[in-house]
Amino acid sequence: MLGTIAVWGITATTVSNIMLIRAVYSQYIPRHIRTQLEIYFYKLLGWLSFYVHIKFNEHTEEGLKISENYDAIRNYLSTNTAARAQRLKANESKNSKSLVLSMDDHEEVEDVFNGVKVKWHSNMNEIQRQSNYGRNTSYERRFFTLTFHRRHRGMIIESYIAHVLREGKAIGLRNRERKLYTNNSSSEWYPWRSGKWSNVPFHHPATFETLAMDPEKKERIKKDLVKFSKGKDYYKKVGKPWKRGYLLFGPPGTGKSTMISAIANFLDYDVYDLELTTVKAVPPMDPWHLPMLLDTKGKSIVVIEDIDCSLDLTGQRKTKKEEDEEEDKEKKKEKKKGEDDKKSKVTLSGLLNSIDGLWSACSDEKIIIFTTNFVDKLDPALIRRGRMDNHIEMSYCRFEAFKVLAKNYLDIESHELYGEIKRLLEETDMSPADVAETLMPKSDEEDADVCIKRLVKTVEEEKEKARKVAEEEEKNKAVKKKEVEAEKKKTEEEEKKVKGSEENGDLSEKNGTN
């Protein structure tokens, strides 16, 4: 009993002395001297210790942005060591489609890499700060500490950390909630907005299985996409940025937008819907400058829909004379302010350099897609191979595409009228959107048989309408041809009369001379 009391007395005395020394140290030794003493103290600990400690802060030096490395480490530890941790915390992340489990504060776990054991410790410091108004505020600073034996320093720094960051980023991409982005107008930006892009969760249900297209054509596109997604080393080998361009062209209603959604779901990519008409800022360092807008994250699809309507980028490049003539015309016209505001500052040259110039190599694994209803109107430089590598024609609905739609909308794979439908669709141009709308049941009483018969009737009506339009065009052509021939004949007769008059005049002049 007396021994226990003596031990407690010695302990209390020791703690009191330590607290007294610490108070004297903090109060009477200047800060700059304390800083130097602490540096030497930690150096001494380093010489005596056999272990190395690496700190990974949650926030960047600016303190406003979460470090990508910290996020990657958290993802890695959550997946690879969460089962061994005693205390976990579940966080709801706006960038993840599920709960994110991570180590709780002041928790420690072990990891093994190539037979070497390391320890990860999650730390949290609460920092007190006094504001200008005398109020005390506090905020939390979190960080991970990696601890390992110093004889493994080279392997840990050169291999293990790179492995953790690589695996953590891959886990984050797999678990993220995919987004549909659209660029904010530079002229309507406000400080409380998120910046260049606004986003919503991307939940479009389209897949290649539900896409109304010839199966062989779909398989070719899927193989091309798979080849691209696995081609990082190949693109590096040939010296090209890891990106690919797709041009989707065809009449309205043929599924161009649906194709984009199917590609995004197939590759698990985010979609950036770029509206060029809102891009007005042109200074190179402005965040709304086109090249900086195209500097998106990896695993992304940048889409410019209806590019033939977005800007004046269509047609062949004009000659100098044509440009001068148009410039003179423009000077004579007074443009309204509202019309001028709607025009983008993006030029054809600027767009070409942005998608295929030096800026195109700023981010990896990116697909750029243009859509148009009138491919012939586009400048050849815009859609050449190397910019738009794969040209995909989205055509009218034929029998193979119809079978996909019938399966999607009516859940049938055969019908007695399939033969008739095949014949009609081969003879009639009807978009997949129109066919789908006709197949869709309009009430609970309508079954597959009713919808199929309605489609047959609709296609026959479209065929008859197309026949009448063709006949009318032929009549107009015939009338125009007759008018041209009559005009030509009239011109020839007038030329003969003029020629005859000239000959008679020459003859009279000759006789008078004689």
Buried (B, 14 or more C-beta within 10 A) or exposed (E): EEEEEEEEEEEEEEEEEEEEEEEEEEEEEEEEEEEEEEEEEEEEEEEEEEEBEBEBBBBEEEEEEEBEBBBBBBBBBBBBBEEEBEEEEEEEBEEBEEEBBBBEEEBBBEBEBEEBEBBBBBBEEEEEEEEEEEEEEEEEEBBBBBBBBEEBEEBBBEBBBEEBBEBBBBBBBEBBBBBBBBBBEBEEBEEEEEEBBEBEEBEBEBEBEBBBBBBEBBEEBBEBBEEBBEBEEEBEEEEBBBBBBBBBBBBEBBBBBBBBBBBBBBBEBBBBBBBBEBBBBBEEEEBBBBBBBBBBBBBBBBBBBBBBEBBEBBEEEEEEEEEEEEEEEEEEEEEEEEEEEEEBBBBBEBBBBBBBEEBBEEBBBBBBBBBBBEBEBBBEBBBEEEBBBBBBEBBBBBBBBBBBBBBBBBEBEEBEBBEBBBEBBEEBBBBBBBBBBBBBBEEEEEEBEBBBEBBBEBBEEBBEEBEEEEEEEEEEEEEEEEEEEEEEEEEEEEEEEEEEEEEEEEEEEEEEEE
